[in-house]
Amino acid sequence: MTKIAVLGTGMVGETIGTKLIELGHQVMMGSRTANNEKAQAFLAKHAGNTSSGTFADAATFGEIIFTCTSGGGSL
C-alpha cells in the first residue's frame, strides 16, 4: 500500500483522493489548517486508510504527492 498525500480538499483533491482509496492506497488529505472542515468531511466519508493534516504534515507523510490547489495556493 502506497502512502499518498493529496494537497487540497476541493473537488479535484476529493475526486483524486477517493479514487486512490478505491485502488487500495493510504491517503492523507492536506489543507492550510489541520482541522479543515472539508478534510474532516472526507475522513468521515472514507473511514479507514485516510487521515488529514496541514500541507506540511501531508507532504511529510506521502511517498507520492498530488498538488490539487488553485493558483496562488500552490506557491
BELHUNOR-V967258 format. One record per pair of residues at least 6 apart in sequence whose ideal C-beta (glycine too) atoms are under 7 Angstrom apart, sorted by the first residue. I is the first residue (numbers start at 0). J is the second residue. D is the distance in Angstrom with one decimal. If there is no record, write none. Layout:
BEGIN
I|J|D, I|J|D
END
This chain:
BEGIN
0|23|6.0, 0|24|6.0, 0|25|5.3, 1|24|5.0, 1|62|5.6, 1|63|6.2, 2|25|5.0, 2|60|5.8, 2|61|5.7, 2|62|4.8, 3|19|5.4, 3|24|5.0, 3|25|6.9, 3|26|5.4, 3|61|5.4, 3|62|6.9, 3|63|4.8, 3|65|6.9, 4|27|5.1, 4|29|5.7, 4|57|3.8, 4|58|5.8, 4|60|5.5, 4|61|2.9, 4|64|4.5, 4|65|7.0, 5|12|4.9, 5|15|5.7, 5|16|4.5, 5|26|6.0, 5|28|5.4, 5|29|6.7, 5|65|4.8, 5|67|6.0, 6|29|4.3, 6|54|5.4, 6|57|5.9, 6|64|6.6, 6|65|6.7, 6|66|5.0, 6|67|6.1, 6|68|5.9, 7|66|6.9, 7|67|3.4, 7|68|4.2, 8|28|5.7, 8|30|4.9, 8|35|5.7, 8|37|3.7, 8|38|4.9, 8|41|6.5, 9|67|6.7, 11|67|4.4, 12|28|6.7, 12|67|3.7, 13|41|6.0, 15|65|5.5, 15|67|6.2, 16|26|5.0, 16|28|5.9, 16|41|6.5, 17|45|6.8, 19|26|5.1, 20|26|5.4, 20|45|5.3, 20|48|6.1, 20|49|6.5, 25|48|4.4, 26|48|6.5, 26|49|5.3, 27|50|4.7, 27|51|6.5, 27|52|6.3, 27|57|4.6, 27|60|4.5, 27|61|6.5, 28|38|4.5, 28|41|5.4, 28|51|4.4, 28|57|6.7, 29|52|6.2, 29|53|6.3, 29|54|4.4, 29|56|6.4, 29|57|2.8, 29|58|6.7, 30|38|5.0, 30|51|7.0, 30|53|6.9, 30|54|6.9, 31|54|6.8, 32|53|6.8, 33|52|5.4, 33|53|5.3, 35|51|6.8, 38|51|3.8, 39|51|6.9, 41|49|6.8, 42|49|5.4, 42|51|5.7, 58|64|5.8, 66|73|5.7
END
